[in-house]
Amino acid sequence: MGAEMLPPDRAGPDDVVLSWQGADVVAVRLPQLADSLDHILAALERKRGKPLAELDRKAKQEVVRILEARGAFSVRHGVETVASALGVSRFTVYNYLNREKGA
């Protein structure tokens, strides 16, 4: 998948910190490339414990913010892929993006 391993103290808010016997041992940073968009969407679903389409509006906006930070919308068909995963229209995804830029 192309993830990068980092010391836990260098983990960012979107990185996954792995622990062993109660101690943080490594942080994993997922790539920000389009090839991994499906993997990123699946990870976000696992993190939230349910399909992204079942999230409320606020949670969907947060997912769009995370994906924007990872560059998901700079790739071909990124908006369409995310809209499908969230169960919303492309127009709604663009509204979420514009909302973030205006905030």
Buried (B, 14 or more C-beta within 10 A) or exposed (E): EEBEEBEBEEBEEBBEEEEEEEEEEBBBBBBBBBEBBEBBBEBBBEEBEEEBEEBEEEBBBBBBBBBBEBBBBEBEEBBEBBBBBBEBEEEBBBBBBEEBEEE
